[in-house]
């Protein structure tokens, strides 16, 4: 079969809930028994899987004709080396777009919603049937591309990690994280559930839930306000927000540096005081992390590179 181009196209996929259950319980029948035994609707799992597999088949059907196709499962992203000229397509939920974008450099990413009736798809403006038009237009530079600001954590040993939605700095377990935070010219030793650094893209995710919780606490004390970041904090904004989760004030730890903006070129600095289990990870990818134990110092700020999301 003659290809339309010799360009490599990478299709990033993810396992459905049904596939995850089958991996755990070995067969569809055993998965069904588990779900229904706990009062769940197994038919919903089947419907979701059918819609997803149908969308993937439709995407593969076109992409195999278009160029050199590589299908890549989400779990392999941390170890995959993308070529600068690769065209990348993520088909799944919004989180898959974020998970993929953090491993790209100059490549353009197309987000495909496999089931618009199920997923809102803020980062998934296209369906599988749109690909025959969108892919060639993107390859020719005729599609609008939004330059997404990323966060980056750099360690004093040279390691680094980027985040598309957010970066978490804290303990791998639920015990308190201990560290020293330096921000806005102030240094404070803290004990907390960790620090979240959020991008404009992630403002509707973890950051939104943190602010919603804080607003609810205020209302319980009769303070009527709805905490939210500025409407000018967009996907392209060259700034970030940091939030300290559940800071604990004591004789040796403070709770004054709990929320603030991180401007480009002015990163926050975090020094680990944790002998073990300290970690830094991003976008919910806990298996791809940096160790952050005693002696480690992280600077967290706006990344130089950006993500290129086709819209």
C-alpha positions as a Markdown table, in Angstrom:
| # | Residue | x | y | z |
|---|---|---|---|---|
| 1 | Unk | 0.0 | 0.0 | 0.0 |
| 2 | Unk | 1.4 | 3.4 | -1.0 |
| 3 | Unk | 1.5 | 5.9 | 1.9 |
| 4 | Unk | 0.5 | 9.5 | 1.5 |
| 5 | Unk | 3.8 | 10.5 | 3.2 |
| 6 | Unk | 6.8 | 8.8 | 4.8 |
| 7 | Unk | 6.3 | 10.8 | 8.0 |
| 8 | Unk | 6.0 | 8.9 | 11.3 |
| 9 | Unk | 2.7 | 9.2 | 13.2 |
| 10 | Unk | 2.5 | 8.1 | 16.8 |
| 11 | Unk | -1.0 | 7.2 | 18.1 |
| 12 | Unk | -1.0 | 7.2 | 21.9 |
| 13 | Unk | -3.8 | 5.0 | 23.4 |
| 14 | Unk | -4.8 | 4.1 | 26.9 |
| 15 | Unk | -6.5 | 1.1 | 28.5 |
| 16 | Unk | -10.2 | 1.2 | 29.1 |
| 17 | Unk | -11.7 | 0.4 | 32.5 |
| 18 | Unk | -12.8 | -3.0 | 31.1 |
| 19 | Unk | -9.2 | -3.8 | 29.9 |
| 20 | Unk | -7.9 | -2.8 | 33.3 |
| 21 | Unk | -10.4 | -5.2 | 35.0 |
| 22 | Unk | -9.5 | -8.0 | 32.6 |
| 23 | Unk | -5.8 | -7.5 | 33.3 |
| 24 | Unk | -6.7 | -7.8 | 37.0 |
| 25 | Unk | -9.2 | -10.7 | 36.9 |
| 26 | Unk | -8.1 | -12.5 | 33.8 |
| 27 | Unk | -11.4 | -12.9 | 32.0 |
| 28 | Unk | -14.5 | -10.8 | 31.0 |
| 29 | Unk | -16.7 | -13.2 | 33.0 |
| 30 | Unk | -14.7 | -12.7 | 36.2 |
| 31 | Unk | -14.6 | -9.0 | 35.7 |
| 32 | Unk | -18.4 | -8.9 | 35.2 |
| 33 | Unk | -18.9 | -10.9 | 38.4 |
| 34 | Unk | -16.7 | -8.5 | 40.4 |
| 35 | Unk | -18.5 | -5.4 | 39.1 |
| 36 | Unk | -22.0 | -6.7 | 39.5 |
| 37 | Unk | -21.2 | -8.3 | 42.9 |
| 38 | Unk | -20.5 | -4.8 | 44.1 |
| 39 | Unk | -23.6 | -3.4 | 42.5 |
| 40 | Unk | -22.0 | -1.8 | 39.5 |
| 41 | Unk | -23.4 | -1.6 | 35.9 |
| 42 | Unk | -21.1 | -3.8 | 33.9 |
| 43 | Unk | -23.0 | -2.8 | 30.7 |
| 44 | Unk | -21.5 | 0.7 | 31.1 |
| 45 | Unk | -18.0 | -0.8 | 31.1 |
| 46 | Unk | -18.8 | -2.7 | 27.9 |
| 47 | Unk | -20.3 | 0.3 | 26.2 |
| 48 | Unk | -17.3 | 2.5 | 27.1 |
| 49 | Unk | -14.9 | -0.1 | 25.7 |
| 50 | Unk | -16.8 | -0.6 | 22.5 |
| 51 | Unk | -16.9 | 3.1 | 21.8 |
| 52 | Unk | -13.2 | 3.4 | 22.5 |
| 53 | Unk | -12.1 | 0.4 | 20.4 |
| 54 | Unk | -14.3 | 1.6 | 17.5 |
| 55 | Unk | -12.6 | 5.1 | 17.6 |
| 56 | Unk | -9.1 | 3.6 | 17.8 |
| 57 | Unk | -9.9 | 1.3 | 14.8 |
| 58 | Unk | -11.2 | 4.2 | 12.8 |
| 59 | Unk | -8.1 | 6.3 | 13.6 |
| 60 | Unk | -5.7 | 3.4 | 12.8 |
| 61 | Unk | -7.6 | 2.7 | 9.5 |
| 62 | Unk | -6.7 | 6.2 | 8.2 |
| 63 | Unk | -3.3 | 6.6 | 9.9 |
| 64 | Unk | -2.0 | 3.4 | 8.4 |
| 65 | Unk | -2.7 | 4.8 | 4.9 |
| 66 | Unk | -1.3 | 8.2 | 5.8 |
| 67 | Unk | 2.2 | 7.4 | 7.1 |
| 68 | Unk | 4.4 | 5.2 | 9.2 |
| 69 | Unk | 2.2 | 4.4 | 12.2 |
| 70 | Unk | 3.4 | 3.6 | 15.7 |
| 71 | Unk | 0.7 | 2.7 | 18.2 |
| 72 | Unk | 1.9 | 3.5 | 21.8 |
| 73 | Unk | 0.3 | 2.6 | 25.1 |
| 74 | Unk | 0.2 | 5.4 | 27.7 |
| 75 | Unk | 2.3 | 3.3 | 30.1 |
| 76 | Unk | 5.3 | 3.4 | 27.6 |
| 77 | Unk | 5.4 | 7.2 | 27.4 |
| 78 | Unk | 8.2 | 7.7 | 29.9 |
| 79 | Unk | 10.6 | 5.5 | 27.9 |
| 80 | Unk | 9.7 | 6.4 | 24.4 |
| 81 | Unk | 11.9 | 8.6 | 22.3 |
| 82 | Unk | 9.9 | 10.8 | 20.0 |
| 83 | Unk | 11.5 | 12.2 | 16.8 |
| 84 | Unk | 11.4 | 15.9 | 16.2 |
| 85 | Unk | 9.3 | 15.4 | 13.0 |
| 86 | Unk | 6.8 | 13.0 | 14.6 |
| 87 | Unk | 3.1 | 13.9 | 14.4 |
| 88 | Unk | 1.5 | 12.8 | 17.7 |
| 89 | Unk | -2.2 | 11.9 | 18.3 |
| 90 | Unk | -3.6 | 11.1 | 21.7 |
| 91 | Unk | -7.0 | 9.3 | 21.7 |
| 92 | Unk | -8.6 | 9.0 | 25.1 |
| 93 | Unk | -9.6 | 11.2 | 28.0 |
| 94 | Unk | -8.2 | 14.7 | 28.7 |
| 95 | Unk | -5.6 | 13.3 | 31.1 |
| 96 | Unk | -4.0 | 11.4 | 28.2 |
| 97 | Unk | -3.3 | 14.6 | 26.4 |
| 98 | Unk | -1.5 | 16.1 | 29.5 |
| 99 | Unk | 0.4 | 12.8 | 30.0 |
| 100 | Unk | 1.6 | 12.9 | 26.4 |
| 101 | Unk | 2.4 | 16.6 | 26.1 |
| 102 | Unk | 4.9 | 16.5 | 28.9 |
| 103 | Unk | 7.1 | 14.1 | 27.0 |
| 104 | Unk | 7.1 | 16.1 | 23.8 |
| 105 | Unk | 9.4 | 18.9 | 22.8 |
| 106 | Unk | 8.7 | 20.5 | 19.3 |
| 107 | Unk | 6.1 | 17.9 | 18.2 |
| 108 | Unk | 2.5 | 18.9 | 17.6 |
| 109 | Unk | -0.2 | 17.0 | 19.5 |
| 110 | Unk | -3.7 | 16.3 | 18.3 |
| 111 | Unk | -6.3 | 15.3 | 20.9 |
| 112 | Unk | -9.0 | 13.0 | 19.9 |
| 113 | Unk | -12.2 | 12.4 | 21.9 |
| 114 | Unk | -13.2 | 8.7 | 21.4 |
| 115 | Unk | -16.7 | 9.2 | 23.0 |
| 116 | Unk | -18.0 | 12.8 | 23.0 |
| 117 | Unk | -21.3 | 11.6 | 24.7 |
| 118 | Unk | -19.2 | 10.4 | 27.7 |
| 119 | Unk | -16.2 | 12.8 | 27.9 |
| 120 | Unk | -16.4 | 16.6 | 27.8 |
| 121 | Unk | -13.0 | 16.7 | 26.2 |
| 122 | Unk | -11.7 | 20.2 | 26.9 |
| 123 | Unk | -8.3 | 19.1 | 25.4 |
| 124 | Unk | -10.0 | 16.8 | 22.8 |
| 125 | Unk | -11.5 | 19.1 | 20.1 |
| 126 | Unk | -11.5 | 16.4 | 17.4 |
| 127 | Unk | -13.1 | 13.0 | 16.8 |
| 128 | Unk | -11.6 | 10.0 | 14.9 |
| 129 | Unk | -13.6 | 10.9 | 11.8 |
| 130 | Unk | -11.9 | 14.3 | 11.7 |
| 131 | Unk | -8.4 | 12.9 | 11.3 |
| 132 | Unk | -8.4 | 12.6 | 7.4 |
| 133 | Unk | -8.8 | 16.4 | 7.3 |
| 134 | Unk | -6.9 | 17.5 | 10.5 |
| 135 | Unk | -3.7 | 15.4 | 10.1 |
| 136 | Unk | -2.7 | 16.6 | 6.6 |
| 137 | Unk | -3.6 | 20.2 | 7.6 |
| 138 | Unk | -1.5 | 20.0 | 10.7 |
| 139 | Unk | 1.5 | 18.5 | 8.8 |
| 140 | Unk | 1.3 | 21.4 | 6.3 |
| 141 | Unk | 1.2 | 24.0 | 9.2 |
| 142 | Unk | -2.4 | 25.1 | 8.4 |
| 143 | Unk | -3.9 | 24.4 | 11.8 |
| 144 | Unk | -3.8 | 26.7 | 14.7 |
| 145 | Unk | -1.5 | 25.6 | 17.5 |
| 146 | Unk | -1.7 | 26.8 | 21.1 |
| 147 | Unk | 1.6 | 27.1 | 22.9 |
| 148 | Unk | 0.9 | 25.5 | 26.3 |
| 149 | Unk | 3.0 | 26.7 | 29.3 |
| 150 | Unk | 4.6 | 23.9 | 31.3 |
| 151 | Unk | 6.0 | 23.8 | 34.8 |
| 152 | Unk | 9.4 | 22.4 | 35.5 |
| 153 | Unk | 11.2 | 21.0 | 38.6 |
| 154 | Unk | 15.0 | 21.0 | 38.5 |
| 155 | Unk | 17.0 | 19.1 | 41.1 |
| 156 | Unk | 20.5 | 20.1 | 42.2 |
| 157 | Unk | 21.8 | 16.8 | 40.8 |
| 158 | Unk | 20.8 | 17.8 | 37.3 |
| 159 | Unk | 17.6 | 15.8 | 37.0 |
| 160 | Unk | 14.4 | 17.5 | 35.9 |
| 161 | Unk | 10.7 | 16.8 | 35.2 |
| 162 | Unk | 8.0 | 18.8 | 33.5 |
| 163 | Unk | 4.3 | 19.1 | 34.3 |
| 164 | Unk | 1.5 | 20.0 | 31.9 |
| 165 | Unk | -1.3 | 20.4 | 34.6 |
| 166 | Unk | 0.6 | 20.3 | 37.8 |
| 167 | Unk | 3.7 | 19.1 | 39.7 |
| 168 | Unk | 3.5 | 17.5 | 43.2 |
| 169 | Unk | 6.3 | 17.8 | 45.7 |
| 170 | Unk | 5.9 | 15.8 | 48.9 |
| 171 | Unk | 5.8 | 12.3 | 50.4 |
| 172 | Unk | 5.0 | 9.1 | 48.5 |
| 173 | Unk | 2.8 | 8.0 | 51.4 |
| 174 | Unk | 0.2 | 10.0 | 53.4 |
| 175 | Unk | 2.5 | 11.0 | 56.2 |
| 176 | Unk | 3.6 | 14.6 | 56.4 |
| 177 | Unk | 6.2 | 16.0 | 54.1 |
| 178 | Unk | 9.0 | 18.1 | 55.7 |
| 179 | Unk | 10.9 | 20.6 | 53.7 |
| 180 | Unk | 12.1 | 24.2 | 53.5 |
| 181 | Unk | 10.2 | 26.5 | 51.1 |
| 182 | Unk | 11.7 | 29.7 | 49.7 |
| 183 | Unk | 9.3 | 32.0 | 47.8 |
| 184 | Unk | 9.0 | 35.8 | 47.3 |
| 185 | Unk | 12.3 | 36.3 | 49.2 |
| 186 | Unk | 10.9 | 34.5 | 52.3 |
| 187 | Unk | 12.1 | 31.1 | 53.7 |
| 188 | Unk | 10.0 | 28.9 | 55.8 |
| 189 | Unk | 10.4 | 25.4 | 57.2 |
| 190 | Unk | 7.1 | 23.5 | 56.7 |
| 191 | Unk | 5.3 | 20.3 | 57.5 |
| 192 | Unk | 2.4 | 19.6 | 55.1 |
| 193 | Unk | 0.7 | 17.1 | 52.7 |
| 194 | Unk | 2.9 | 18.5 | 50.0 |
| 195 | Unk | 3.1 | 21.3 | 47.5 |
| 196 | Unk | 1.1 | 21.6 | 44.3 |
| 197 | Unk | 2.4 | 23.8 | 41.4 |
| 198 | Unk | -0.2 | 24.4 | 38.8 |
| 199 | Unk | -0.1 | 25.7 | 35.2 |
| 200 | Unk | -2.8 | 27.7 | 33.4 |
| 201 | Unk | -3.9 | 24.4 | 31.7 |
| 202 | Unk | -4.2 | 22.8 | 35.1 |
| 203 | Unk | -6.2 | 25.7 | 36.7 |
| 204 | Unk | -9.4 | 23.7 | 36.2 |
| 205 | Unk | -8.0 | 20.6 | 37.8 |
| 206 | Unk | -6.2 | 20.1 | 41.1 |
| 207 | Unk | -5.9 | 23.8 | 41.7 |
| 208 | Unk | -9.6 | 24.4 | 41.3 |
| 209 | Unk | -10.5 | 21.7 | 43.8 |
| 210 | Unk | -8.0 | 23.1 | 46.3 |
| 211 | Unk | -9.6 | 26.6 | 46.0 |
| 212 | Unk | -13.1 | 25.1 | 46.2 |
| 213 | Unk | -12.2 | 23.4 | 49.4 |
| 214 | Unk | -10.8 | 26.6 | 50.9 |
| 215 | Unk | -13.9 | 28.6 | 49.8 |
| 216 | Unk | -16.1 | 26.0 | 51.6 |
| 217 | Unk | -14.1 | 26.4 | 54.8 |
| 218 | Unk | -14.4 | 30.1 | 54.6 |
| 219 | Unk | -18.2 | 29.9 | 54.1 |
| 220 | Unk | -18.5 | 27.7 | 57.2 |
| 221 | Unk | -17.0 | 30.6 | 59.2 |
| 222 | Unk | -19.4 | 33.1 | 57.6 |
| 223 | Unk | -16.9 | 34.4 | 55.1 |
| 224 | Unk | -18.7 | 34.7 | 51.8 |
| 225 | Unk | -16.2 | 34.4 | 49.0 |
| 226 | Unk | -15.5 | 32.2 | 46.1 |
| 227 | Unk | -11.7 | 31.8 | 45.7 |
| 228 | Unk | -10.5 | 31.5 | 42.2 |
| 229 | Unk | -7.5 | 32.5 | 40.1 |
| 230 | Unk | -7.6 | 35.4 | 37.7 |
| 231 | Unk | -9.4 | 34.9 | 34.4 |
| 232 | Unk | -6.2 | 36.1 | 32.7 |
| 233 | Unk | -4.5 | 32.9 | 33.9 |
| 234 | Unk | -4.7 | 31.0 | 30.6 |
| 235 | Unk | -3.0 | 28.0 | 29.0 |
| 236 | Unk | -0.4 | 30.3 | 27.5 |
| 237 | Unk | 0.3 | 32.4 | 30.7 |
| 238 | Unk | 4.0 | 32.5 | 31.5 |
| 239 | Unk | 3.3 | 32.1 | 35.2 |
| 240 | Unk | 2.3 | 29.4 | 37.7 |
| 241 | Unk | 0.6 | 29.1 | 41.1 |
| 242 | Unk | 1.9 | 27.1 | 44.1 |
| 243 | Unk | -0.4 | 25.8 | 46.9 |
| 244 | Unk | 0.7 | 24.2 | 50.1 |
| 245 | Unk | -1.7 | 21.4 | 51.1 |
| 246 | Unk | -2.7 | 21.2 | 54.8 |
| 247 | Unk | 0.3 | 23.1 | 56.3 |
| 248 | Unk | 0.8 | 22.4 | 60.0 |
| 249 | Unk | 2.1 | 25.3 | 62.2 |
| 250 | Unk | 4.2 | 24.3 | 65.2 |
| 251 | Unk | 7.3 | 25.5 | 67.1 |
| 252 | Unk | 9.5 | 24.4 | 64.3 |
| 253 | Unk | 7.3 | 24.7 | 61.2 |
| 254 | Unk | 5.2 | 27.6 | 59.8 |
| 255 | Unk | 2.2 | 28.2 | 57.7 |
| 256 | Unk | 2.6 | 31.6 | 56.2 |
| 257 | Unk | 3.8 | 30.7 | 52.7 |
| 258 | Unk | 0.7 | 28.7 | 51.6 |
| 259 | Unk | -0.3 | 30.2 | 48.2 |
| 260 | Unk | 1.2 | 32.4 | 45.6 |
| 261 | Unk | 2.1 | 33.2 | 42.0 |
| 262 | Unk | 5.4 | 32.0 | 40.4 |
| 263 | Unk | 6.5 | 34.4 | 37.7 |
| 264 | Unk | 8.7 | 33.4 | 34.8 |
| 265 | Unk | 12.4 | 33.6 | 35.8 |
| 266 | Unk | 11.4 | 33.6 | 39.5 |
| 267 | Unk | 11.1 | 30.0 | 40.6 |
| 268 | Unk | 10.4 | 28.8 | 44.1 |
| 269 | Unk | 13.1 | 26.8 | 45.9 |
| 270 | Unk | 12.3 | 23.7 | 48.0 |
| 271 | Unk | 14.9 | 21.9 | 50.1 |
| 272 | Unk | 13.9 | 18.4 | 51.2 |
| 273 | Unk | 14.1 | 17.4 | 54.9 |
| 274 | Unk | 12.8 | 13.9 | 54.4 |
| 275 | Unk | 15.1 | 11.0 | 54.9 |
| 276 | Unk | 13.1 | 8.7 | 52.6 |
| 277 | Unk | 10.0 | 8.5 | 50.4 |
| 278 | Unk | 10.2 | 12.1 | 49.2 |
| 279 | Unk | 9.0 | 12.4 | 45.6 |
| 280 | Unk | 8.3 | 14.8 | 42.8 |
| 281 | Unk | 5.9 | 13.7 | 40.1 |
| 282 | Unk | 3.6 | 15.5 | 37.6 |
| 283 | Unk | 0.2 | 15.0 | 36.0 |
| 284 | Unk | -0.8 | 12.0 | 38.1 |
| 285 | Unk | 2.0 | 9.9 | 36.7 |
| 286 | Unk | 3.3 | 8.6 | 40.0 |
| 287 | Unk | 5.4 | 5.8 | 38.5 |
| 288 | Unk | 7.5 | 8.4 | 36.7 |
| 289 | Unk | 9.0 | 10.4 | 39.6 |
| 290 | Unk | 12.1 | 12.1 | 40.9 |
| 291 | Unk | 13.4 | 11.1 | 44.4 |
| 292 | Unk | 13.3 | 14.0 | 46.7 |
| 293 | Unk | 15.0 | 13.0 | 49.9 |
| 294 | Unk | 17.3 | 14.8 | 52.4 |
| 295 | Unk | 20.0 | 16.8 | 50.5 |
| 296 | Unk | 17.9 | 17.3 | 47.4 |
| 297 | Unk | 17.0 | 20.9 | 46.4 |
| 298 | Unk | 14.4 | 21.6 | 43.8 |
| 299 | Unk | 13.8 | 24.8 | 41.9 |
| 300 | Unk | 10.3 | 24.9 | 40.4 |
| 301 | Unk | 9.2 | 27.4 | 37.8 |
| 302 | Unk | 8.0 | 28.1 | 34.3 |
| 303 | Unk | 9.7 | 25.7 | 31.8 |
| 304 | Unk | 11.5 | 27.1 | 28.8 |
| 305 | Unk | 9.9 | 24.8 | 26.4 |
| 306 | Unk | 6.2 | 24.7 | 25.6 |
| 307 | Unk | 3.6 | 22.2 | 24.5 |
| 308 | Unk | 2.2 | 22.5 | 21.0 |
| 309 | Unk | -1.5 | 21.5 | 21.1 |
| 310 | Unk | -3.5 | 21.6 | 17.8 |
| 311 | Unk | -6.9 | 23.2 | 18.1 |
